[in-house]
Structure formats: structure tokens, C-alpha cells
Amino acid sequence: MDIEIRAYSRDYIIEAIRIWNDIVEDGIAFPQMDQLTEESGDEFFSNQSFTGLAYDKDSKRIVGLYILHPNNIGRCGHISNTSYAVKKGLRGHHIGEKLVLHSLCKAKELGFSIMQFNAVVRTNENALHLYEKLGFVKLGIIPKGFLMKDGTYEDIVPHYRLL
């Protein structure tokens, strides 16, 4: 795969919401519970500080994406927050790593000085491994901080990295 990270464009809304909604539907990683529609998805992706799309130049398809925005406001507005999504069947091909690396540069370019992840689910071992590899610091564990789709609760592991 020849991956290029592009800025979000409505031209790719169908592929972007399909990738996002698959993760929401699985109910094991994102806090959102509602599926995006074309309209709500376009508004959601357009209203981020930046939405990056992983475009595979070989297949001419979107294979992943990320959203980047402030983690908070005012005196904490220098801290960014990002969520990543990789298309099912293509995970394990370093697309997520490319998205994270791009988001770190983009966050710094936009004036952020820290990236923080509030809710990395403890069972998301691939994400935990990637964040450790890329120099993120674990802040501890919040017991039962994430409601799984099956109604059980899982621990979350907040992380940060200086940019």
C-alpha cells in the first residue's frame, strides 16, 4: 500500500463514515454510541481542527482516518486529542502508525504542545503497543472507565505525549 494522508473532503464521506461506524458498532473502542449519517458525518469531520484521511494510492480508497481537536478549552486549550480508525481487514499494516505520526505533526503545526488520549481501552492491545512505541506516557488506569457494547465495563489507560 502506498498511503498518503489527506485533509478530509466530503468526496470521501461514504468511506469515512463506513470506517468510523464499524468501530462505533463494535462498541469496544470509541465512546460514541450513535452511527454517523452522511449529514452528521460531514458535520462531525468538518468541525474538527483537522480530519486526516489515509488514502491508498494503489486502490484509490480511504483505508483509515483520524480526527484532531482540542482536548479542552481556555487554559488547557494547548492540549490536543485525537481518535484513529483503520478499515477492518487492513489493520496490522502500519496504517494506524502513519495516522498517529501525521497527527503529531499536524497538532504541532496547529499550535498544540501536548497530545492526550483520554480513553484508550485496556483491551485495545494494538493501540497500547503503538502508543508506547511512539513515546506516549501512560498516566495510570481508570478502572471500569469504558462501557463495552456487551454492557460490561473495561479499564481505560489515558496517555500523553509532548509535541
C-alpha positions in Angstrom: 0.0 0.0 0.0 1.1 3.5 -0.9 -0.5 5.6 1.8 -0.9 9.4 1.7 -2.6 11.4 4.4 -5.0 13.9 3.0 -7.3 16.5 4.6 -10.9 15.5 4.8 -13.1 16.2 1.9 -16.8 15.5 1.5 -15.9 13.5 -1.6 -14.9 10.7 0.8 -17.8 10.9 3.2 -19.2 7.4 2.5 -15.8 5.6 3.0 -15.0 7.7 6.1 -18.3 7.1 7.9 -18.2 3.4 7.0 -14.8 3.1 8.7 -15.9 5.2 11.7 -19.2 3.4 12.1 -17.6 0.0 12.0 -15.7 0.9 15.2 -18.7 2.5 16.8 -20.7 -0.6 16.0 -18.1 -2.9 17.5 -18.5 -1.0 20.8 -15.0 -1.7 22.1 -13.0 1.4 21.4 -14.8 4.7 20.6 -17.0 6.5 23.2 -19.7 7.3 20.7 -22.8 5.1 20.6 -24.6 6.6 17.6 -23.8 5.9 14.0 -22.9 8.8 11.7 -25.0 9.5 8.6 -23.8 11.4 5.6 -25.1 14.6 7.0 -23.9 14.2 10.6 -20.7 12.6 9.5 -19.8 15.6 7.2 -20.6 18.0 10.1 -18.6 15.9 12.5 -15.5 15.6 10.3 -15.6 19.2 9.1 -15.9 20.6 12.6 -12.6 19.1 13.8 -9.4 21.1 14.0 -8.2 18.6 11.3 -9.5 15.3 10.0 -6.9 13.3 8.2 -7.8 10.6 5.7 -5.4 7.7 4.9 -5.7 7.4 1.1 -4.2 4.3 -0.5 -2.9 5.5 -3.9 -2.8 1.9 -5.2 -6.5 1.0 -4.5 -7.7 4.7 -4.7 -9.6 4.1 -1.4 -9.7 5.6 2.1 -8.2 3.0 4.4 -8.2 5.0 7.7 -8.7 8.3 9.3 -8.2 10.5 12.3 -9.9 13.4 14.0 -7.8 16.1 15.8 -9.3 18.7 18.1 -8.6 20.5 21.4 -8.9 18.2 24.5 -10.2 21.1 26.5 -10.7 24.9 26.3 -9.0 28.0 27.7 -6.1 27.4 29.9 -6.0 23.7 28.7 -6.6 24.6 25.0 -2.9 23.8 24.2 -3.7 20.0 24.7 -4.9 18.2 21.7 -6.9 14.9 21.5 -7.1 12.5 18.6 -9.0 9.4 17.6 -7.9 6.9 15.0 -9.8 4.5 12.8 -8.4 1.9 10.4 -10.6 -0.1 8.0 -11.4 -3.6 9.0 -9.3 -6.2 7.2 -6.4 -3.7 6.8 -5.4 -3.4 10.5 -1.8 -4.6 11.1 -0.4 -2.9 8.0 1.0 0.2 9.9 -1.8 2.5 8.7 -2.5 3.4 12.3 1.1 4.3 12.8 1.1 6.6 9.8 -2.0 8.3 11.1 -0.6 8.8 14.5 2.7 10.2 13.2 0.9 12.5 10.8 -1.4 13.7 13.6 1.6 14.5 15.9 3.0 16.8 13.2 -0.4 18.3 12.4 -1.1 19.0 16.1 2.2 20.8 16.5 1.6 22.8 13.2 -1.8 23.9 14.6 -0.2 25.2 17.8 -0.8 22.4 20.2 2.0 21.4 22.5 0.6 18.2 24.0 -1.4 15.3 22.7 -3.6 13.4 25.2 -5.7 10.3 24.8 -8.4 10.2 27.5 -9.8 6.7 27.0 -7.6 4.1 25.5 -9.5 0.9 26.3 -7.2 -1.6 28.1 -8.2 -4.4 25.8 -7.0 -2.4 22.7 -3.6 -4.0 22.8 -2.5 -2.9 19.4 -3.2 0.8 20.2 -1.4 0.4 23.6 1.6 -1.1 21.9 1.7 1.5 19.2 1.5 4.4 21.6 4.3 3.0 23.8 6.4 2.5 20.7 5.8 6.2 19.7 6.8 7.6 23.1 3.4 8.2 24.7 3.4 8.1 28.5 0.7 6.2 30.4 -1.0 8.2 33.1 -2.4 5.3 35.0 -5.6 3.3 34.8 -9.2 4.3 35.3 -11.0 1.2 36.5 -14.2 0.4 34.6 -14.0 3.7 32.7 -15.4 2.4 29.4 -18.8 0.9 28.8 -18.4 -2.0 26.4 -21.1 -2.9 23.9 -22.0 -6.1 25.9 -22.8 -3.9 29.0 -19.6 -4.7 30.9 -17.1 -2.1 31.9 -13.4 -2.1 30.9 -10.5 -0.1 32.3 -9.1 2.8 30.3 -5.5 3.9 30.1 -5.0 7.7 29.5 -1.8 8.7 27.7 0.0 11.9 26.7 3.0 13.0 24.7 4.7 16.4 24.5 4.9 17.7 20.9 
